[in-house]
Amino acid sequence: MSASPAAPFGTGEIYRVDWLPGTDVLHGTCHCGREHTAQDPIEMWEWMLAHPQGHEPQGNSS
């Protein structure tokens, strides 16, 4: 089985970071759908990678 470019390690988790043009702000979206903004790229990736494991995507309730 080969991994796709979107998920090179086969986790199925996709993290997206967009730069908001005209600003120093980064907008990140976690694989669960939660969003976060930050000016520091390190802060952004730390937030994404520290996100709780096993959390449910937005819209799912237990």
mmCIF file of the N, C-alpha and C atoms, coordinates in Angstrom:
data_MODEL
# 
_entry.id   MODEL 
# 
loop_
_atom_site.group_PDB 
_atom_site.id 
_atom_site.type_symbol 
_atom_site.label_atom_id 
_atom_site.label_alt_id 
_atom_site.label_comp_id 
_atom_site.label_asym_id 
_atom_site.label_entity_id 
_atom_site.label_seq_id 
_atom_site.pdbx_PDB_ins_code 
_atom_site.Cartn_x 
_atom_site.Cartn_y 
_atom_site.Cartn_z 
_atom_site.occupancy 
_atom_site.B_iso_or_equiv 
_atom_site.pdbx_formal_charge 
_atom_site.auth_seq_id 
_atom_site.auth_comp_id 
_atom_site.auth_asym_id 
_atom_site.auth_atom_id 
_atom_site.pdbx_PDB_model_num 
ATOM 1   N N  . MET A 1 1  ? 0.849   -1.179 0.000  1.00 0.00 ? 1  MET A N  1 
ATOM 2   C CA . MET A 1 1  ? 0.000   0.000  0.000  1.00 0.00 ? 1  MET A CA 1 
ATOM 3   C C  . MET A 1 1  ? 0.886   1.232  0.000  1.00 0.00 ? 1  MET A C  1 
ATOM 4   N N  . SER A 1 2  ? 0.605   2.169  -0.864 1.00 0.00 ? 2  SER A N  1 
ATOM 5   C CA . SER A 1 2  ? 1.406   3.401  -0.898 1.00 0.00 ? 2  SER A CA 1 
ATOM 6   C C  . SER A 1 2  ? 0.611   4.554  -0.320 1.00 0.00 ? 2  SER A C  1 
ATOM 7   N N  . ALA A 1 3  ? 1.320   5.465  0.325  1.00 0.00 ? 3  ALA A N  1 
ATOM 8   C CA . ALA A 1 3  ? 0.677   6.645  0.926  1.00 0.00 ? 3  ALA A CA 1 
ATOM 9   C C  . ALA A 1 3  ? 0.475   7.707  -0.144 1.00 0.00 ? 3  ALA A C  1 
ATOM 10  N N  . SER A 1 4  ? -0.575  8.475  0.013  1.00 0.00 ? 4  SER A N  1 
ATOM 11  C CA . SER A 1 4  ? -0.838  9.559  -0.933 1.00 0.00 ? 4  SER A CA 1 
ATOM 12  C C  . SER A 1 4  ? -0.019  10.784 -0.549 1.00 0.00 ? 4  SER A C  1 
ATOM 13  N N  . PRO A 1 5  ? 0.203   11.730 -1.477 1.00 0.00 ? 5  PRO A N  1 
ATOM 14  C CA . PRO A 1 5  ? 0.939   12.956 -1.136 1.00 0.00 ? 5  PRO A CA 1 
ATOM 15  C C  . PRO A 1 5  ? 0.273   13.754 -0.034 1.00 0.00 ? 5  PRO A C  1 
ATOM 16  N N  . ALA A 1 6  ? -1.063  13.674 0.083  1.00 0.00 ? 6  ALA A N  1 
ATOM 17  C CA . ALA A 1 6  ? -1.775  14.432 1.117  1.00 0.00 ? 6  ALA A CA 1 
ATOM 18  C C  . ALA A 1 6  ? -1.543  13.835 2.502  1.00 0.00 ? 6  ALA A C  1 
ATOM 19  N N  . ALA A 1 7  ? -1.269  12.559 2.569  1.00 0.00 ? 7  ALA A N  1 
ATOM 20  C CA . ALA A 1 7  ? -1.025  11.888 3.847  1.00 0.00 ? 7  ALA A CA 1 
ATOM 21  C C  . ALA A 1 7  ? 0.166   10.947 3.681  1.00 0.00 ? 7  ALA A C  1 
ATOM 22  N N  . PRO A 1 8  ? 1.379   11.507 3.601  1.00 0.00 ? 8  PRO A N  1 
ATOM 23  C CA . PRO A 1 8  ? 2.556   10.704 3.260  1.00 0.00 ? 8  PRO A CA 1 
ATOM 24  C C  . PRO A 1 8  ? 2.895   9.622  4.276  1.00 0.00 ? 8  PRO A C  1 
ATOM 25  N N  . PHE A 1 9  ? 2.395   9.709  5.497  1.00 0.00 ? 9  PHE A N  1 
ATOM 26  C CA . PHE A 1 9  ? 2.733   8.716  6.500  1.00 0.00 ? 9  PHE A CA 1 
ATOM 27  C C  . PHE A 1 9  ? 1.583   7.752  6.753  1.00 0.00 ? 9  PHE A C  1 
ATOM 28  N N  . GLY A 1 10 ? 0.525   7.833  5.957  1.00 0.00 ? 10 GLY A N  1 
ATOM 29  C CA . GLY A 1 10 ? -0.566  6.895  6.051  1.00 0.00 ? 10 GLY A CA 1 
ATOM 30  C C  . GLY A 1 10 ? -1.465  7.069  7.261  1.00 0.00 ? 10 GLY A C  1 
ATOM 31  N N  . THR A 1 11 ? -1.423  8.236  7.923  1.00 0.00 ? 11 THR A N  1 
ATOM 32  C CA . THR A 1 11 ? -2.264  8.446  9.102  1.00 0.00 ? 11 THR A CA 1 
ATOM 33  C C  . THR A 1 11 ? -3.676  8.843  8.727  1.00 0.00 ? 11 THR A C  1 
ATOM 34  N N  . GLY A 1 12 ? -3.868  9.389  7.529  1.00 0.00 ? 12 GLY A N  1 
ATOM 35  C CA . GLY A 1 12 ? -5.178  9.867  7.120  1.00 0.00 ? 12 GLY A CA 1 
ATOM 36  C C  . GLY A 1 12 ? -5.500  11.246 7.668  1.00 0.00 ? 12 GLY A C  1 
ATOM 37  N N  . GLU A 1 13 ? -4.613  11.797 8.475  1.00 0.00 ? 13 GLU A N  1 
ATOM 38  C CA . GLU A 1 13 ? -4.828  13.121 9.054  1.00 0.00 ? 13 GLU A CA 1 
ATOM 39  C C  . GLU A 1 13 ? -4.239  14.177 8.136  1.00 0.00 ? 13 GLU A C  1 
ATOM 40  N N  . ILE A 1 14 ? -5.036  15.186 7.842  1.00 0.00 ? 14 ILE A N  1 
ATOM 41  C CA . ILE A 1 14 ? -4.568  16.274 6.984  1.00 0.00 ? 14 ILE A CA 1 
ATOM 42  C C  . ILE A 1 14 ? -4.637  17.569 7.775  1.00 0.00 ? 14 ILE A C  1 
ATOM 43  N N  . TYR A 1 15 ? -3.521  18.251 7.833  1.00 0.00 ? 15 TYR A N  1 
ATOM 44  C CA . TYR A 1 15 ? -3.430  19.542 8.502  1.00 0.00 ? 15 TYR A CA 1 
ATOM 45  C C  . TYR A 1 15 ? -3.226  20.589 7.425  1.00 0.00 ? 15 TYR A C  1 
ATOM 46  N N  . ARG A 1 16 ? -3.945  21.699 7.537  1.00 0.00 ? 16 ARG A N  1 
ATOM 47  C CA . ARG A 1 16 ? -3.835  22.739 6.512  1.00 0.00 ? 16 ARG A CA 1 
ATOM 48  C C  . ARG A 1 16 ? -3.501  24.061 7.181  1.00 0.00 ? 16 ARG A C  1 
ATOM 49  N N  . VAL A 1 17 ? -2.510  24.752 6.616  1.00 0.00 ? 17 VAL A N  1 
ATOM 50  C CA . VAL A 1 17 ? -2.149  26.083 7.091  1.00 0.00 ? 17 VAL A CA 1 
ATOM 51  C C  . VAL A 1 17 ? -2.174  27.016 5.890  1.00 0.00 ? 17 VAL A C  1 
ATOM 52  N N  . ASP A 1 18 ? -2.952  28.083 6.000  1.00 0.00 ? 18 ASP A N  1 
ATOM 53  C CA . ASP A 1 18 ? -3.042  29.097 4.946  1.00 0.00 ? 18 ASP A CA 1 
ATOM 54  C C  . ASP A 1 18 ? -2.507  30.410 5.494  1.00 0.00 ? 18 ASP A C  1 
ATOM 55  N N  . TRP A 1 19 ? -1.869  31.156 4.639  1.00 0.00 ? 19 TRP A N  1 
ATOM 56  C CA . TRP A 1 19 ? -1.417  32.505 4.982  1.00 0.00 ? 19 TRP A CA 1 
ATOM 57  C C  . TRP A 1 19 ? -2.505  33.460 4.515  1.00 0.00 ? 19 TRP A C  1 
ATOM 58  N N  . LEU A 1 20 ? -2.891  34.383 5.384  1.00 0.00 ? 20 LEU A N  1 
ATOM 59  C CA . LEU A 1 20 ? -3.889  35.376 5.017  1.00 0.00 ? 20 LEU A CA 1 
ATOM 60  C C  . LEU A 1 20 ? -3.174  36.554 4.359  1.00 0.00 ? 20 LEU A C  1 
ATOM 61  N N  . PRO A 1 21 ? -3.292  36.706 3.040  1.00 0.00 ? 21 PRO A N  1 
ATOM 62  C CA . PRO A 1 21 ? -2.561  37.736 2.304  1.00 0.00 ? 21 PRO A CA 1 
ATOM 63  C C  . PRO A 1 21 ? -2.754  39.136 2.891  1.00 0.00 ? 21 PRO A C  1 
ATOM 64  N N  . GLY A 1 22 ? -1.667  39.886 2.901  1.00 0.00 ? 22 GLY A N  1 
ATOM 65  C CA . GLY A 1 22 ? -1.699  41.249 3.414  1.00 0.00 ? 22 GLY A CA 1 
ATOM 66  C C  . GLY A 1 22 ? -1.541  41.323 4.923  1.00 0.00 ? 22 GLY A C  1 
ATOM 67  N N  . THR A 1 23 ? -1.344  40.170 5.562  1.00 0.00 ? 23 THR A N  1 
ATOM 68  C CA . THR A 1 23 ? -1.169  40.121 7.015  1.00 0.00 ? 23 THR A CA 1 
ATOM 69  C C  . THR A 1 23 ? 0.007   39.207 7.356  1.00 0.00 ? 23 THR A C  1 
ATOM 70  N N  . ASP A 1 24 ? 0.301   39.113 8.629  1.00 0.00 ? 24 ASP A N  1 
ATOM 71  C CA . ASP A 1 24 ? 1.284   38.150 9.117  1.00 0.00 ? 24 ASP A CA 1 
ATOM 72  C C  . ASP A 1 24 ? 0.572   36.981 9.794  1.00 0.00 ? 24 ASP A C  1 
ATOM 73  N N  . VAL A 1 25 ? -0.698  36.804 9.479  1.00 0.00 ? 25 VAL A N  1 
ATOM 74  C CA . VAL A 1 25 ? -1.523  35.811 10.177 1.00 0.00 ? 25 VAL A CA 1 
ATOM 75  C C  . VAL A 1 25 ? -1.594  34.507 9.381  1.00 0.00 ? 25 VAL A C  1 
ATOM 76  N N  . LEU A 1 26 ? -1.430  33.404 10.104 1.00 0.00 ? 26 LEU A N  1 
ATOM 77  C CA . LEU A 1 26 ? -1.607  32.067 9.553  1.00 0.00 ? 26 LEU A CA 1 
ATOM 78  C C  . LEU A 1 26 ? -2.921  31.509 10.073 1.00 0.00 ? 26 LEU A C  1 
ATOM 79  N N  . HIS A 1 27 ? -3.650  30.840 9.221  1.00 0.00 ? 27 HIS A N  1 
ATOM 80  C CA . HIS A 1 27 ? -4.923  30.225 9.604  1.00 0.00 ? 27 HIS A CA 1 
ATOM 81  C C  . HIS A 1 27 ? -4.768  28.723 9.419  1.00 0.00 ? 27 HIS A C  1 
ATOM 82  N N  . GLY A 1 28 ? -4.880  27.980 10.504 1.00 0.00 ? 28 GLY A N  1 
ATOM 83  C CA . GLY A 1 28 ? -4.720  26.531 10.448 1.00 0.00 ? 28 GLY A CA 1 
ATOM 84  C C  . GLY A 1 28 ? -6.024  25.806 10.668 1.00 0.00 ? 28 GLY A C  1 
ATOM 85  N N  . THR A 1 29 ? -6.160  24.681 9.976  1.00 0.00 ? 29 THR A N  1 
ATOM 86  C CA . THR A 1 29 ? -7.317  23.820 10.150 1.00 0.00 ? 29 THR A CA 1 
ATOM 87  C C  . THR A 1 29 ? -6.821  22.415 10.445 1.00 0.00 ? 29 THR A C  1 
ATOM 88  N N  . CYS A 1 30 ? -7.241  21.884 11.582 1.00 0.00 ? 30 CYS A N  1 
ATOM 89  C CA . CYS A 1 30 ? -6.863  20.538 11.998 1.00 0.00 ? 30 CYS A CA 1 
ATOM 90  C C  . CYS A 1 30 ? -7.658  19.510 11.212 1.00 0.00 ? 30 CYS A C  1 
ATOM 91  N N  . HIS A 1 31 ? -7.206  18.271 11.228 1.00 0.00 ? 31 HIS A N  1 
ATOM 92  C CA . HIS A 1 31 ? -7.929  17.197 10.550 1.00 0.00 ? 31 HIS A CA 1 
ATOM 93  C C  . HIS A 1 31 ? -9.333  17.005 11.112 1.00 0.00 ? 31 HIS A C  1 
ATOM 94  N N  . CYS A 1 32 ? -9.582  17.483 12.350 1.00 0.00 ? 32 CYS A N  1 
ATOM 95  C CA . CYS A 1 32 ? -10.906 17.333 12.966 1.00 0.00 ? 32 CYS A CA 1 
ATOM 96  C C  . CYS A 1 32 ? -11.842 18.484 12.596 1.00 0.00 ? 32 CYS A C  1 
ATOM 97  N N  . GLY A 1 33 ? -11.296 19.526 11.966 1.00 0.00 ? 33 GLY A N  1 
ATOM 98  C CA . GLY A 1 33 ? -12.114 20.664 11.577 1.00 0.00 ? 33 GLY A CA 1 
ATOM 99  C C  . GLY A 1 33 ? -11.947 21.882 12.469 1.00 0.00 ? 33 GLY A C  1 
ATOM 100 N N  . ARG A 1 34 ? -11.278 21.731 13.612 1.00 0.00 ? 34 ARG A N  1 
ATOM 101 C CA . ARG A 1 34 ? -11.048 22.898 14.467 1.00 0.00 ? 34 ARG A CA 1 
ATOM 102 C C  . ARG A 1 34 ? -10.081 23.838 13.788 1.00 0.00 ? 34 ARG A C  1 
ATOM 103 N N  . GLU A 1 35 ? -10.245 25.138 14.066 1.00 0.00 ? 35 GLU A N  1 
ATOM 104 C CA . GLU A 1 35 ? -9.425  26.162 13.423 1.00 0.00 ? 35 GLU A CA 1 
ATOM 105 C C  . GLU A 1 35 ? -8.690  26.987 14.461 1.00 0.00 ? 35 GLU A C  1 
ATOM 106 N N  . HIS A 1 36 ? -7.558  27.560 14.039 1.00 0.00 ? 36 HIS A N  1 
ATOM 107 C CA . HIS A 1 36 ? -6.715  28.354 14.932 1.00 0.00 ? 36 HIS A CA 1 
ATOM 108 C C  . HIS A 1 36 ? -5.968  29.372 14.078 1.00 0.00 ? 36 HIS A C  1 
ATOM 109 N N  . THR A 1 37 ? -5.731  30.556 14.614 1.00 0.00 ? 37 THR A N  1 
ATOM 110 C CA . THR A 1 37 ? -4.914  31.547 13.917 1.00 0.00 ? 37 THR A CA 1 
ATOM 111 C C  . THR A 1 37 ? -3.732  31.914 14.793 1.00 0.00 ? 37 THR A C  1 
ATOM 112 N N  . ALA A 1 38 ? -2.623  32.231 14.155 1.00 0.00 ? 38 ALA A N  1 
ATOM 113 C CA . ALA A 1 38 ? -1.399  32.620 14.859 1.00 0.00 ? 38 ALA A CA 1 
ATOM 114 C C  . ALA A 1 38 ? -0.495  33.356 13.892 1.00 0.00 ? 38 ALA A C  1 
ATOM 115 N N  . GLN A 1 39 ? 0.392   34.177 14.440 1.00 0.00 ? 39 GLN A N  1 
ATOM 116 C CA . GLN A 1 39 ? 1.375   34.857 13.602 1.00 0.00 ? 39 GLN A CA 1 
ATOM 117 C C  . GLN A 1 39 ? 2.677   34.063 13.519 1.00 0.00 ? 39 GLN A C  1 
ATOM 118 N N  . ASP A 1 40 ? 2.899   33.197 14.468 1.00 0.00 ? 40 ASP A N  1 
ATOM 119 C CA . ASP A 1 40 ? 4.140   32.426 14.535 1.00 0.00 ? 40 ASP A CA 1 
ATOM 120 C C  . ASP A 1 40 ? 3.917   31.019 13.973 1.00 0.00 ? 40 ASP A C  1 
ATOM 121 N N  . PRO A 1 41 ? 4.656   30.630 12.927 1.00 0.00 ? 41 PRO A N  1 
ATOM 122 C CA . PRO A 1 41 ? 4.465   29.297 12.356 1.00 0.00 ? 41 PRO A CA 1 
ATOM 123 C C  . PRO A 1 41 ? 4.750   28.174 13.351 1.00 0.00 ? 41 PRO A C  1 
ATOM 124 N N  . ILE A 1 42 ? 5.693   28.382 14.247 1.00 0.00 ? 42 ILE A N  1 
ATOM 125 C CA . ILE A 1 42 ? 5.997   27.351 15.246 1.00 0.00 ? 42 ILE A CA 1 
ATOM 126 C C  . ILE A 1 42 ? 4.807   27.172 16.184 1.00 0.00 ? 42 ILE A C  1 
ATOM 127 N N  . GLU A 1 43 ? 4.226   28.283 16.611 1.00 0.00 ? 43 GLU A N  1 
ATOM 128 C CA . GLU A 1 43 ? 3.034   28.213 17.463 1.00 0.00 ? 43 GLU A CA 1 
ATOM 129 C C  . GLU A 1 43 ? 1.910   27.455 16.762 1.00 0.00 ? 43 GLU A C  1 
ATOM 130 N N  . MET A 1 44 ? 1.743   27.705 15.467 1.00 0.00 ? 44 MET A N  1 
ATOM 131 C CA . MET A 1 44 ? 0.688   27.044 14.704 1.00 0.00 ? 44 MET A CA 1 
ATOM 132 C C  . MET A 1 44 ? 0.897   25.533 14.682 1.00 0.00 ? 44 MET A C  1 
ATOM 133 N N  . TRP A 1 45 ? 2.102   25.088 14.336 1.00 0.00 ? 45 TRP A N  1 
ATOM 134 C CA . TRP A 1 45 ? 2.354   23.652 14.261 1.00 0.00 ? 45 TRP A CA 1 
ATOM 135 C C  . TRP A 1 45 ? 2.316   23.001 15.635 1.00 0.00 ? 45 TRP A C  1 
ATOM 136 N N  . GLU A 1 46 ? 2.768   23.699 16.670 1.00 0.00 ? 46 GLU A N  1 
ATOM 137 C CA . GLU A 1 46 ? 2.681   23.144 18.019 1.00 0.00 ? 46 GLU A CA 1 
ATOM 138 C C  . GLU A 1 46 ? 1.221   22.932 18.406 1.00 0.00 ? 46 GLU A C  1 
ATOM 139 N N  . TRP A 1 47 ? 0.344   23.895 18.063 1.00 0.00 ? 47 TRP A N  1 
ATOM 140 C CA . TRP A 1 47 ? -1.073  23.746 18.359 1.00 0.00 ? 47 TRP A CA 1 
ATOM 141 C C  . TRP A 1 47 ? -1.639  22.521 17.635 1.00 0.00 ? 47 TRP A C  1 
ATOM 142 N N  . MET A 1 48 ? -1.316  22.401 16.355 1.00 0.00 ? 48 MET A N  1 
ATOM 143 C CA . MET A 1 48 ? -1.858  21.281 15.587 1.00 0.00 ? 48 MET A CA 1 
ATOM 144 C C  . MET A 1 48 ? -1.375  19.933 16.108 1.00 0.00 ? 48 MET A C  1 
ATOM 145 N N  . LEU A 1 49 ? -0.097  19.839 16.357 1.00 0.00 ? 49 LEU A N  1 
ATOM 146 C CA . LEU A 1 49 ? 0.468   18.560 16.759 1.00 0.00 ? 49 LEU A CA 1 
ATOM 147 C C  . LEU A 1 49 ? 0.147   18.209 18.207 1.00 0.00 ? 49 LEU A C  1 
ATOM 148 N N  . ALA A 1 50 ? -0.199  19.188 19.036 1.00 0.00 ? 50 ALA A N  1 
ATOM 149 C CA . ALA A 1 50 ? -0.549  18.935 20.430 1.00 0.00 ? 50 ALA A CA 1 
ATOM 150 C C  . ALA A 1 50 ? -2.039  18.694 20.608 1.00 0.00 ? 50 ALA A C  1 
ATOM 151 N N  . HIS A 1 51 ? -2.799  18.831 19.519 1.00 0.00 ? 51 HIS A N  1 
ATOM 152 C CA . HIS A 1 51 ? -4.243  18.637 19.573 1.00 0.00 ? 51 HIS A CA 1 
ATOM 153 C C  . HIS A 1 51 ? -4.524  17.265 20.180 1.00 0.00 ? 51 HIS A C  1 
ATOM 154 N N  . PRO A 1 52 ? -5.519  17.156 21.030 1.00 0.00 ? 52 PRO A N  1 
ATOM 155 C CA . PRO A 1 52 ? -5.783  15.871 21.704 1.00 0.00 ? 52 PRO A CA 1 
ATOM 156 C C  . PRO A 1 52 ? -6.018  14.725 20.724 1.00 0.00 ? 52 PRO A C  1 
ATOM 157 N N  . GLN A 1 53 ? -5.385  13.611 20.999 1.00 0.00 ? 53 GLN A N  1 
ATOM 158 C CA . GLN A 1 53 ? -5.608  12.431 20.168 1.00 0.00 ? 53 GLN A CA 1 
ATOM 159 C C  . GLN A 1 53 ? -6.960  11.831 20.498 1.00 0.00 ? 53 GLN A C  1 
ATOM 160 N N  . GLY A 1 54 ? -7.613  11.285 19.510 1.00 0.00 ? 54 GLY A N  1 
ATOM 161 C CA . GLY A 1 54 ? -8.885  10.631 19.713 1.00 0.00 ? 54 GLY A CA 1 
ATOM 162 C C  . GLY A 1 54 ? -10.072 11.571 19.751 1.00 0.00 ? 54 GLY A C  1 
ATOM 163 N N  . HIS A 1 55 ? -9.854  12.866 19.479 1.00 0.00 ? 55 HIS A N  1 
ATOM 164 C CA . HIS A 1 55 ? -10.977 13.793 19.497 1.00 0.00 ? 55 HIS A CA 1 
ATOM 165 C C  . HIS A 1 55 ? -11.846 13.592 18.268 1.00 0.00 ? 55 HIS A C  1 
ATOM 166 N N  . GLU A 1 56 ? -13.089 14.002 18.385 1.00 0.00 ? 56 GLU A N  1 
ATOM 167 C CA . GLU A 1 56 ? -14.052 13.827 17.312 1.00 0.00 ? 56 GLU A CA 1 
ATOM 168 C C  . GLU A 1 56 ? -14.093 15.055 16.410 1.00 0.00 ? 56 GLU A C  1 
ATOM 169 N N  . PRO A 1 57 ? -14.333 14.872 15.108 1.00 0.00 ? 57 PRO A N  1 
ATOM 170 C CA . PRO A 1 57 ? -14.506 16.017 14.224 1.00 0.00 ? 57 PRO A CA 1 
ATOM 171 C C  . PRO A 1 57 ? -15.673 16.876 14.681 1.00 0.00 ? 57 PRO A C  1 
ATOM 172 N N  . GLN A 1 58 ? -15.631 18.176 14.375 1.00 0.00 ? 58 GLN A N  1 
ATOM 173 C CA . GLN A 1 58 ? -16.714 19.068 14.738 1.00 0.00 ? 58 GLN A CA 1 
ATOM 174 C C  . GLN A 1 58 ? -18.019 18.569 14.144 1.00 0.00 ? 58 GLN A C  1 
ATOM 175 N N  . GLY A 1 59 ? -19.096 18.708 14.907 1.00 0.00 ? 59 GLY A N  1 
ATOM 176 C CA . GLY A 1 59 ? -20.399 18.275 14.429 1.00 0.00 ? 59 GLY A CA 1 
ATOM 177 C C  . GLY A 1 59 ? -20.781 16.908 14.966 1.00 0.00 ? 59 GLY A C  1 
ATOM 178 N N  . ASN A 1 60 ? -19.817 16.145 15.452 1.00 0.00 ? 60 ASN A N  1 
ATOM 179 C CA . ASN A 1 60 ? -20.118 14.843 16.055 1.00 0.00 ? 60 ASN A CA 1 
ATOM 180 C C  . ASN A 1 60 ? -20.306 15.016 17.539 1.00 0.00 ? 60 ASN A C  1 
ATOM 181 N N  . SER A 1 61 ? -21.373 14.491 18.080 1.00 0.00 ? 61 SER A N  1 
ATOM 182 C CA . SER A 1 61 ? -21.576 14.546 19.517 1.00 0.00 ? 61 SER A CA 1 
ATOM 183 C C  . SER A 1 61 ? -21.702 13.141 20.058 1.00 0.00 ? 61 SER A C  1 
ATOM 184 N N  . SER A 1 62 ? -21.206 12.938 21.267 1.00 0.00 ? 62 SER A N  1 
ATOM 185 C CA . SER A 1 62 ? -21.247 11.603 21.867 1.00 0.00 ? 62 SER A CA 1 
ATOM 186 C C  . SER A 1 62 ? -22.382 11.491 22.841 1.00 0.00 ? 62 SER A C  1 
# 
